[in-house]
Amino acid sequence: VNAVAPGLTMTAMYDTLPQSRIDAMETMTYSGRGASPREIAEVVAWLGTESPSYINGTCHDVNNGFHR
């Protein structure tokens, strides 16, 4: 199984967070922002193609360096 573990993503749940929490989390990413849902979906779509034919049993952390 290949898994995708998204980090901070700008969804409806993101919109419910206090601005102070959003600011703190965004400083922990290299780009200084959360991911768009499309950016996460692009990773999922890529995993569904034939391109990663030799990738298996991995977890793809799509988090822009968030776990520093």
Summary of the structure (lengths in Angstrom):
residues: 68
radius of gyration: 13.5
end to end distance: 25.6
largest distance: 41.9
contacts: 154
relative contact order: 0.32
helix: 34%
strand: 15%
